[in-house]
Amino acid sequence: MEIVWTEKADETFDEIVSWIEKRFTQKEVDNFVISTYEVLDNLKELPKSYPASETLKRVRKVVIHPHSSLYYRVQKKKIELLFFWDNRRNPKDKPK
């Protein structure tokens, strides 16, 4: 299946990477990026293998790291990446 990044997914991924860059070493940045792309490879093979979101309809959530999750939607011929989320944020906050 094709993976499509929404503008919000691009923005929120970059925000998390920037946050890691400011506080940690390049090694942690690289680990996060590698983990993200490993998850994306898994999504291509088994797009419904991750649980449905408890709060968002037809949206699934995958935890990339204990501090970061990815929300996505499976459509007929594609996987739409909606946004990345810092799990330490209040769940009632909306993605920026």
Number of C-alpha atoms within 10 A of each C-alpha: 15 11 17 14 15 14 12 15 21 14 16 20 21 13 16 17 16 13 12 17 15 10 10 11 10 12 11 14 19 14 11 18 15 13 14 20 12 12 15 19 14 14 20 14 10 11 19 15 12 14 11 17 14 10 10 10 9 12 17 22 21 20 17 20 14 9 12 18 18 23 19 27 18 17 12 6 9 14 20 18 22 21 21 25 24 18 14 9 12 8 11 7 7 8 15 9
